[in-house]
Amino acid sequence: MKQNVTRALQRARDGFVSFTTGQKVVAVIGTVAVLLGAFMAFQWAARPSMAPLFSDLSSSDASAVVEQLEAQGTPYELAGDGTTIMVPRDVVRATRIDLSGEGLPSGSGGGYSLLDDQGLTTSDFQERTGYKRAMEGELASTIEAIDGVDTAVVHLAIPEKEVFQEETVPTTASVLVDTRTGSSLEPGQVQAVVNLVASSIDGLEPDQVTVADATGRVLSSPGGVAGADGTARTQLVADIQEEYRTRLQSMLDRVVGPGNSTVQVSAELDFDRSVSETVEYEAAEDAVPMSSSESSETYDGAAADGPAGVVGPDGQMEAGAGAGAGGAGSYSKSETTRDNAVNSRSERRESTPGAIEKLSVGVVLDSLSAQQASEAEIRDLVTATAGISRRRGDTISVEMLPFDRSAEEAAAAALAEAEDEEAAAARNRMLRNVGIGVVVVAALVLLAFRSRRRAQRREQETTYIVEQLRERRQAQAALEPSPALLALEESEATRADDLRDELTELIERQPDDVAALLRGWLAERA
């Protein structure tokens, strides 16, 4: 075994010594590259597969978990800005069990766990305060689950209820959110935060929730429209203006061509909320009465002694018609009462905030490119497309003015220059790649040609040596033609073949030494 290894190393060394300088450099670089690749592959294969142990940890919990892992000697990695801890996949469950026995993570963020330590001696104030802190912690954890929210802080103002208090102070809440870098909360997400907080606290209305971000910008404030604030109003106005502008610009681009017109829209929205209630009563003329009653009263008899009549306005007795002194009197009265069914209709209308109160549209056409377009026609098209209402007070203005094309021309020139540079760079890269390919092909051809010539030369040298040996053996056989020599010749023929193989191998390993030997032999013959 040792001899085989030694022989293999000797052959490798002899082969390396026979290389040219370029071949030696290539062999060394290739060997180093193979060893480096094998080392990196071994490192990659030996590296353990990591899996999350805990995620979304607070700073204190992450520090405690890392300290415990270092004490146990467990390898770990931090991810997610230090809020996620990764450990080898095969020890995740065992590590979780060990850390749970140590009380980690402790969940120091608050929540309902604050209520676990309350006992019988807890005062009413401590109970209310603990409940408020627990609700604040739970709401903060819920808000942090929203995409884009990194940290959330919730403060609740829950007034104490009084039995004989006529006017109750409303419950209010404030939320401070810190978003991840490069992200911000959309109006829909702000509305979700408002609804979550309002629905979690008894007696809390959505319009009593204030939401702000870490930069101090108010996202939702009390008294906003449906939980929205000035930012949401501004966004709504911008969206409506952009919708109208895009619609009008698309229509004008088809009429006068792209880049030959510009449109600006200004919208005024009504964010006031109004509620109107109307009740109307109607009676059918031909309807049958629900109930009817009639009453009549009649009196007929002689008058009493004394003046008969009716008391007048001045309190004096006036003589009655058909009655005189000592005459007879009569009285008759009839009354009819009918109850009819009356239909009633109640209507309640509530206006939604955000209705368009006024639109102002300004259109400018390029006088050089849109000469065929008429201002009156463009005005009619814009009026019909945008729904301009004179009764509402909408305004529209269409003007023909020359456009400034300097910026477009500069941009086109810069674009053309960039395209030319890119084409030149691509052409240079192609020429360079072609040149490299030609050099590589030429080097391969030259190397193949030199290898072929070297092989031919070795074959010629081997043939010459074999012929010389054969001539010597024939000369010796001619001098001593005996049966023993014939047997020896046969054995030497076999040896000659072996010797030829050894010489071929010797020439491949040490071409320079063989060449020097042949030159010496040729010099001796000369």
Order of alpha helices (4+ residues) and beta strands (2+ residues): alpha-alpha-beta-alpha-beta-beta-alpha-alpha-beta-beta-alpha-beta-beta-alpha-beta-beta-beta-beta-beta-beta-beta-beta-alpha-beta-alpha-alpha-alpha
